[in-house]
Amino acid sequence: MLRPWELALSIQRDGELPIHLQIAQSIIDEIQRGRLPPGTPLPGTRELAERLAVNRKTAVLAYDELIAQGWLRTQGRRGTFVAPELLANVGAASPHARDETPLVEASYRLYGAPWQQEAPSQPGTIEFSDGVPDSRLIPFDVLGRAYRRALIATARANRLAYGDPRGERPLREALAAMLGMERGLSADADNICVVRGSQMGIYLAARLLVRPGDHVALDALTYPRARETFRAAGAHTLSIAQDEWGMLPDDLERQCRQQRIQAVYLTPHHQFPTTVMMPVERRMRLLALAEQYGFAIVEDDYDHEFHFSHRPMFPLASVDRGGKVLYVGSLSKVLAPGLRVGYIVGSKDLIDRCAAEILLIDRQGNAVTELAVAELMHSGELKRHIRRALRVYEARRQHFAELIESALSPFASFNMPEGGLAFWLKLDPRLDIARLERDARAEGVRIKSSSRFADDGLAVHGLRLGFGNLTPEELTTGIERLRRALLKQSPL
Amino acid sequence: MLRPWELALSIQRDGELPIHLQIAQSIIDEIQRGRLPPGTPLPGTRELAERLAVNRKTAVLAYDELIAQGWLRTQGRRGTFVAPELLANVGAASPHARDETPLVEASYRLYGAPWQQEAPSQPGTIEFSDGVPDSRLIPFDVLGRAYRRALIATARANRLAYGDPRGERPLREALAAMLGMERGLSADADNICVVRGSQMGIYLAARLLVRPGDHVALDALTYPRARETFRAAGAHTLSIAQDEWGMLPDDLERQCRQQRIQAVYLTPHHQFPTTVMMPVERRMRLLALAEQYGFAIVEDDYDHEFHFSHRPMFPLASVDRGGKVLYVGSLSKVLAPGLRVGYIVGSKDLIDRCAAEILLIDRQGNAVTELAVAELMHSGELKRHIRRALRVYEARRQHFAELIESALSPFASFNMPEGGLAFWLKLDPRLDIARLERDARAEGVRIKSSSRFADDGLAVHGLRLGFGNLTPEELTTGIERLRRALLKQSPL
């Protein structure tokens, strides 16, 4: 027979549920624990209400819920009973109570490493990114209207149902035109697959090019998440030696002779993290090696637009003869990372394979965002925004260079980056960088850990400091604090 | 020496490029083909302009481009030359011309099946979906404003940089509250990971639960893309026998005795494709089996909100004692698939593993969409919309039932679906369904192929017809056309 104090007990527990659902829930508990066997008569709603000191209507609602769900059965005058057909299963479930178990225990095998959440910074901390843009600069008013128009137009036309996994056609066409006009890439809409930021482009490249055991080569210092992504696909990653102009083709060739290399991941336009642009002769050599050794090149051109010196150099993909380059681009840096719009450029065959993968991964992208961005490209707003943003970033870059020059020169040297939203500081090798990161934090400035750039165990004597998302004042404060952190390791 | 007619030739090719970039491109071609060796003097810009019948400024721009990129070197008075440092690499690339090769040849190994694009329908074709909503019903005006506010707020606060891979906190909190109030799920924001539609939820479940060679069981008739997703993760998929109430626990237990089953994928609320709701006693039995044989349950509750009879039954996850259920939900059906907002509910440990996967797959979701949806949930707009939409869908469901009853009764029988946006028609087994699909198309109505629901080779004598996204008029026309297609297979 029902013991009301247990109900009362369990009702205290679950603050989120409305009271009648809490009652229903706790009765389900009793049934599952076998303490209310099938056929057990339940107290009338008035009695239950009194026992639990709740409104009678609440008790009625609770029983209705349980009857609707099939837990209870009402037999008119005779009253309400635990449903007899539950007989077979009662008590089969484990006896411990709900609140003792998490919603989903990892009692079955669970794969993948858990995510480590970064400890939040103190308020007022200056966060040096690894080169993110300042979304305060985006034309949010224009974009907002474009969003609204895209939403209304698509919704009215019932076009917000499932669409093309390669992305909304207007955006693919706008991208094809832009790539042709500005980057010398001859691609049409069928050569383009819209993805959720360049990270998804890298992920798809890994899925399409790599099988467990394959070898993939990356710069010795590279974008850490790219290395992780190829490893997660089962690849053995190799490191290509670098000098101040980026990767050394001779070292790549040496490694090609040692084993079959399936793919090479590179950021030729603004090397990540060192910011240098790959010289044309190395580009030629790289393409020749791709021909000779049959590897694919994944060209990650994550912030092509932000180039300060001369017009940006054409991507490898635009001078690729052998069809070896898979080109990954992004609009996240140009607009805002939170919008998640990137793209892959490749042969129709490759793009169709991307589409097949996307159908399983996330089906398609966000149609409203894609159409809003397409409108900004067609209207020329995007180009105007890029020009405006470039002027701001160029000023910040100049200011940042002077700050570093004056405040950090004893510890760090740098070359002015030709493009991108970050500087690469070469640090005095006697500095303990792990300690620097801790000291910086204590001073109220946060820097991205350099060890992430290198393959396991390789020491890094450099620092990538993003300047794009910070105002001149924030940059000044940040460098001041970094200087104080560095001084703790004097005398140098 | 440069042969101008070749330049002229290649310049015809590339309609997308501005003329000066076409010239630059074709000179790069000549250099790469070894027909303009390093050190070769180029004609002056005036001469080049005359030869090519272009404006001289265009010729100057072309040379500037090539000099900037390092292909050419200018030596003041002496003129312009092919850069000598290219020596090492000239001619290394394959000799065939640009236009003969696709942008990216699959000359390296390419994995994954290419995507087959569906042939587009004739205009005026009635498309029966497998149960998508009508995005014409969504409160696009309210949502549009919410989008704009979210965009402006986040952009101004520079909050559109990279965020939490689990999704924007306000959305996770709104989801936790909703799941507690309406589905008896006690989850907080740390038990929830926002994903891009329920498909991504299934994809992540497969990544986290399955290793190549594991066994995963699904209903004999199920959501085809779920089966594909688990297979793509390397799982052997097993089929669980079904009766008119859904999967048979006895058959699942029989298979559990034969081999270790790692996970079971189910749609208990509205079985896909047959629409039936799993009875409570089978739910109990299923959970008991999960305890006993240690398999995980992936509960795909893709359209929980659209339930017509009584209040929807609590999900399995809400009565899960042993922590075996990984719950996948979606807002795509409630709002619009094109918005791509879904979620996974599980233990913090599982959610943290999801986050780690997401960092490699697409980094994070679309912050603007997530915040806009969160606002609709907080303001109650979402609930109001669901109530409005339910009334519309219920009327269409009633209308559709009468249509089928009157027009298709000789060929098909059905049970009124208690929920969801589709009917399941049991068809006369003598009907050739493949032929029916062809005949239907000829009549101007398109139906989703039933063979996709079944595991390879299993014959299906049913048809899933979505009614939600079609107006009463469209439903009437569609069923009349379907009737005509069916009549072609008379006499039955």
Boltz contact constraints between the chains, C-beta under 6 A:
constraints:
  - contact:
      token1: [A, 14]
      token2: [B, 186]
      max_distance: 6.0
  - contact:
      token1: [A, 16]
      token2: [B, 180]
      max_distance: 6.0
  - contact:
      token1: [A, 17]
      token2: [B, 180]
      max_distance: 6.0
  - contact:
      token1: [A, 21]
      token2: [B, 184]
      max_distance: 6.0
  - contact:
      token1: [A, 25]
      token2: [B, 184]
      max_distance: 6.0
  - contact:
      token1: [A, 28]
      token2: [B, 319]
      max_distance: 6.0
  - contact:
      token1: [A, 68]
      token2: [B, 310]
      max_distance: 6.0
  - contact:
      token1: [A, 68]
      token2: [B, 311]
      max_distance: 6.0
  - contact:
      token1: [A, 69]
      token2: [B, 313]
      max_distance: 6.0
  - contact:
      token1: [A, 70]
      token2: [B, 280]
      max_distance: 6.0
  - contact:
      token1: [A, 85]
      token2: [B, 281]
      max_distance: 6.0
  - contact:
      token1: [A, 86]
      token2: [B, 281]
      max_distance: 6.0
  - contact:
      token1: [A, 89]
      token2: [B, 284]
      max_distance: 6.0
  - contact:
      token1: [A, 89]
      token2: [B, 285]
      max_distance: 6.0
  - contact:
      token1: [A, 89]
      token2: [B, 288]
      max_distance: 6.0
  - contact:
      token1: [A, 92]
      token2: [B, 288]
      max_distance: 6.0
  - contact:
      token1: [A, 93]
      token2: [B, 287]
      max_distance: 6.0
  - contact:
      token1: [A, 93]
      token2: [B, 288]
      max_distance: 6.0
  - contact:
      token1: [A, 93]
      token2: [B, 321]
      max_distance: 6.0
  - contact:
      token1: [A, 94]
      token2: [B, 291]
      max_distance: 6.0
  - contact:
      token1: [A, 94]
      token2: [B, 321]
      max_distance: 6.0
  - contact:
      token1: [A, 94]
      token2: [B, 322]
      max_distance: 6.0
  - contact:
      token1: [A, 101]
      token2: [B, 323]
      max_distance: 6.0
  - contact:
      token1: [A, 102]
      token2: [B, 323]
      max_distance: 6.0
  - contact:
      token1: [A, 102]
      token2: [B, 347]
      max_distance: 6.0
  - contact:
      token1: [A, 103]
      token2: [B, 187]
      max_distance: 6.0
  - contact:
      token1: [A, 103]
      token2: [B, 191]
      max_distance: 6.0
  - contact:
      token1: [A, 103]
      token2: [B, 347]
      max_distance: 6.0
  - contact:
      token1: [A, 104]
      token2: [B, 323]
      max_distance: 6.0
  - contact:
      token1: [A, 104]
      token2: [B, 326]
      max_distance: 6.0
  - contact:
      token1: [A, 104]
      token2: [B, 346]
      max_distance: 6.0
  - contact:
      token1: [A, 104]
      token2: [B, 347]
      max_distance: 6.0
  - contact:
      token1: [A, 104]
      token2: [B, 350]
      max_distance: 6.0
  - contact:
      token1: [A, 105]
      token2: [B, 323]
      max_distance: 6.0
  - contact:
      token1: [A, 105]
      token2: [B, 347]
      max_distance: 6.0
  - contact:
      token1: [A, 106]
      token2: [B, 349]
      max_distance: 6.0
  - contact:
      token1: [A, 107]
      token2: [B, 323]
      max_distance: 6.0
  - contact:
      token1: [A, 108]
      token2: [B, 296]
      max_distance: 6.0
  - contact:
      token1: [A, 110]
      token2: [B, 208]
      max_distance: 6.0
  - contact:
      token1: [A, 111]
      token2: [B, 208]
      max_distance: 6.0
  - contact:
      token1: [A, 112]
      token2: [B, 208]
      max_distance: 6.0
  - contact:
      token1: [A, 112]
      token2: [B, 353]
      max_distance: 6.0
  - contact:
      token1: [A, 112]
      token2: [B, 356]
      max_distance: 6.0
  - contact:
      token1: [A, 112]
      token2: [B, 357]
      max_distance: 6.0
  - contact:
      token1: [A, 113]
      token2: [B, 356]
      max_distance: 6.0
  - contact:
      token1: [A, 114]
      token2: [B, 352]
      max_distance: 6.0
  - contact:
      token1: [A, 114]
      token2: [B, 353]
      max_distance: 6.0
  - contact:
      token1: [A, 115]
      token2: [B, 352]
      max_distance: 6.0
  - contact:
      token1: [A, 115]
      token2: [B, 355]
      max_distance: 6.0
  - contact:
      token1: [A, 115]
      token2: [B, 356]
      max_distance: 6.0
  - contact:
      token1: [A, 132]
      token2: [B, 161]
      max_distance: 6.0
  - contact:
      token1: [A, 135]
      token2: [B, 155]
      max_distance: 6.0
  - contact:
      token1: [A, 135]
      token2: [B, 158]
      max_distance: 6.0
  - contact:
      token1: [A, 135]
      token2: [B, 160]
      max_distance: 6.0
  - contact:
      token1: [A, 136]
      token2: [B, 158]
      max_distance: 6.0
  - contact:
      token1: [A, 138]
      token2: [B, 155]
      max_distance: 6.0
  - contact:
      token1: [A, 140]
      token2: [B, 151]
      max_distance: 6.0
  - contact:
      token1: [A, 140]
      token2: [B, 152]
      max_distance: 6.0
  - contact:
      token1: [A, 140]
      token2: [B, 155]
      max_distance: 6.0
  - contact:
      token1: [A, 144]
      token2: [B, 148]
      max_distance: 6.0
  - contact:
      token1: [A, 144]
      token2: [B, 151]
      max_distance: 6.0
  - contact:
      token1: [A, 144]
      token2: [B, 152]
      max_distance: 6.0
  - contact:
      token1: [A, 147]
      token2: [B, 147]
      max_distance: 6.0
  - contact:
      token1: [A, 148]
      token2: [B, 144]
      max_distance: 6.0
  - contact:
      token1: [A, 148]
      token2: [B, 148]
      max_distance: 6.0
  - contact:
      token1: [A, 151]
      token2: [B, 140]
      max_distance: 6.0
  - contact:
      token1: [A, 151]
      token2: [B, 144]
      max_distance: 6.0
  - contact:
      token1: [A, 152]
      token2: [B, 140]
      max_distance: 6.0
  - contact:
      token1: [A, 152]
      token2: [B, 144]
      max_distance: 6.0
  - contact:
      token1: [A, 155]
      token2: [B, 135]
      max_distance: 6.0
  - contact:
      token1: [A, 155]
      token2: [B, 138]
      max_distance: 6.0
  - contact:
      token1: [A, 155]
      token2: [B, 140]
      max_distance: 6.0
  - contact:
      token1: [A, 158]
      token2: [B, 135]
      max_distance: 6.0
  - contact:
      token1: [A, 158]
      token2: [B, 136]
      max_distance: 6.0
  - contact:
      token1: [A, 160]
      token2: [B, 135]
      max_distance: 6.0
  - contact:
      token1: [A, 160]
      token2: [B, 336]
      max_distance: 6.0
  - contact:
      token1: [A, 160]
      token2: [B, 338]
      max_distance: 6.0
  - contact:
      token1: [A, 161]
      token2: [B, 132]
      max_distance: 6.0
  - contact:
      token1: [A, 161]
      token2: [B, 337]
      max_distance: 6.0
  - contact:
      token1: [A, 162]
      token2: [B, 337]
      max_distance: 6.0
  - contact:
      token1: [A, 180]
      token2: [B, 16]
      max_distance: 6.0
  - contact:
      token1: [A, 180]
      token2: [B, 17]
      max_distance: 6.0
  - contact:
      token1: [A, 184]
      token2: [B, 21]
      max_distance: 6.0
  - contact:
      token1: [A, 184]
      token2: [B, 25]
      max_distance: 6.0
  - contact:
      token1: [A, 186]
      token2: [B, 14]
      max_distance: 6.0
  - contact:
      token1: [A, 187]
      token2: [B, 103]
      max_distance: 6.0
  - contact:
      token1: [A, 191]
      token2: [B, 103]
      max_distance: 6.0
  - contact:
      token1: [A, 196]
      token2: [B, 362]
      max_distance: 6.0
  - contact:
      token1: [A, 197]
      token2: [B, 363]
      max_distance: 6.0
  - contact:
      token1: [A, 199]
      token2: [B, 362]
      max_distance: 6.0
  - contact:
      token1: [A, 199]
      token2: [B, 363]
      max_distance: 6.0
  - contact:
      token1: [A, 200]
      token2: [B, 362]
      max_distance: 6.0
  - contact:
      token1: [A, 203]
      token2: [B, 360]
      max_distance: 6.0
  - contact:
      token1: [A, 203]
      token2: [B, 361]
      max_distance: 6.0
  - contact:
      token1: [A, 208]
      token2: [B, 110]
      max_distance: 6.0
  - contact:
      token1: [A, 208]
      token2: [B, 111]
      max_distance: 6.0
  - contact:
      token1: [A, 208]
      token2: [B, 112]
      max_distance: 6.0
  - contact:
      token1: [A, 229]
      token2: [B, 360]
      max_distance: 6.0
  - contact:
      token1: [A, 232]
      token2: [B, 360]
      max_distance: 6.0
  - contact:
      token1: [A, 280]
      token2: [B, 70]
      max_distance: 6.0
  - contact:
      token1: [A, 281]
      token2: [B, 85]
      max_distance: 6.0
  - contact:
      token1: [A, 281]
      token2: [B, 86]
      max_distance: 6.0
  - contact:
      token1: [A, 284]
      token2: [B, 89]
      max_distance: 6.0
  - contact:
      token1: [A, 285]
      token2: [B, 89]
      max_distance: 6.0
  - contact:
      token1: [A, 287]
      token2: [B, 93]
      max_distance: 6.0
  - contact:
      token1: [A, 288]
      token2: [B, 89]
      max_distance: 6.0
  - contact:
      token1: [A, 288]
      token2: [B, 92]
      max_distance: 6.0
  - contact:
      token1: [A, 288]
      token2: [B, 93]
      max_distance: 6.0
  - contact:
      token1: [A, 291]
      token2: [B, 94]
      max_distance: 6.0
  - contact:
      token1: [A, 296]
      token2: [B, 108]
      max_distance: 6.0
  - contact:
      token1: [A, 310]
      token2: [B, 68]
      max_distance: 6.0
  - contact:
      token1: [A, 311]
      token2: [B, 68]
      max_distance: 6.0
  - contact:
      token1: [A, 313]
      token2: [B, 69]
      max_distance: 6.0
  - contact:
      token1: [A, 319]
      token2: [B, 28]
      max_distance: 6.0
  - contact:
      token1: [A, 321]
      token2: [B, 93]
      max_distance: 6.0
  - contact:
      token1: [A, 321]
      token2: [B, 94]
      max_distance: 6.0
  - contact:
      token1: [A, 322]
      token2: [B, 94]
      max_distance: 6.0
  - contact:
      token1: [A, 323]
      token2: [B, 101]
      max_distance: 6.0
  - contact:
      token1: [A, 323]
      token2: [B, 102]
      max_distance: 6.0
  - contact:
      token1: [A, 323]
      token2: [B, 104]
      max_distance: 6.0
  - contact:
      token1: [A, 323]
      token2: [B, 105]
      max_distance: 6.0
  - contact:
      token1: [A, 323]
      token2: [B, 107]
      max_distance: 6.0
  - contact:
      token1: [A, 326]
      token2: [B, 104]
      max_distance: 6.0
  - contact:
      token1: [A, 336]
      token2: [B, 160]
      max_distance: 6.0
  - contact:
      token1: [A, 337]
      token2: [B, 161]
      max_distance: 6.0
  - contact:
      token1: [A, 337]
      token2: [B, 162]
      max_distance: 6.0
  - contact:
      token1: [A, 338]
      token2: [B, 160]
      max_distance: 6.0
  - contact:
      token1: [A, 338]
      token2: [B, 367]
      max_distance: 6.0
  - contact:
      token1: [A, 340]
      token2: [B, 366]
      max_distance: 6.0
  - contact:
      token1: [A, 346]
      token2: [B, 104]
      max_distance: 6.0
  - contact:
      token1: [A, 347]
      token2: [B, 102]
      max_distance: 6.0
  - contact:
      token1: [A, 347]
      token2: [B, 103]
      max_distance: 6.0
  - contact:
      token1: [A, 347]
      token2: [B, 104]
      max_distance: 6.0
  - contact:
      token1: [A, 347]
      token2: [B, 105]
      max_distance: 6.0
  - contact:
      token1: [A, 349]
      token2: [B, 106]
      max_distance: 6.0
  - contact:
      token1: [A, 350]
      token2: [B, 104]
      max_distance: 6.0
  - contact:
      token1: [A, 352]
      token2: [B, 114]
      max_distance: 6.0
  - contact:
      token1: [A, 352]
      token2: [B, 115]
      max_distance: 6.0
  - contact:
      token1: [A, 353]
      token2: [B, 112]
      max_distance: 6.0
  - contact:
      token1: [A, 353]
      token2: [B, 114]
      max_distance: 6.0
  - contact:
      token1: [A, 355]
      token2: [B, 115]
      max_distance: 6.0
  - contact:
      token1: [A, 356]
      token2: [B, 112]
      max_distance: 6.0
  - contact:
      token1: [A, 356]
      token2: [B, 113]
      max_distance: 6.0
  - contact:
      token1: [A, 356]
      token2: [B, 115]
      max_distance: 6.0
  - contact:
      token1: [A, 357]
      token2: [B, 112]
      max_distance: 6.0
  - contact:
      token1: [A, 360]
      token2: [B, 203]
      max_distance: 6.0
  - contact:
      token1: [A, 360]
      token2: [B, 229]
      max_distance: 6.0
  - contact:
      token1: [A, 360]
      token2: [B, 232]
      max_distance: 6.0
  - contact:
      token1: [A, 361]
      token2: [B, 203]
      max_distance: 6.0
  - contact:
      token1: [A, 362]
      token2: [B, 196]
      max_distance: 6.0
  - contact:
      token1: [A, 362]
      token2: [B, 199]
      max_distance: 6.0
  - contact:
      token1: [A, 362]
      token2: [B, 200]
      max_distance: 6.0
  - contact:
      token1: [A, 363]
      token2: [B, 197]
      max_distance: 6.0
  - contact:
      token1: [A, 363]
      token2: [B, 199]
      max_distance: 6.0
  - contact:
      token1: [A, 366]
      token2: [B, 340]
      max_distance: 6.0
  - contact:
      token1: [A, 366]
      token2: [B, 366]
      max_distance: 6.0
  - contact:
      token1: [A, 366]
      token2: [B, 369]
      max_distance: 6.0
  - contact:
      token1: [A, 367]
      token2: [B, 338]
      max_distance: 6.0
  - contact:
      token1: [A, 369]
      token2: [B, 366]
      max_distance: 6.0
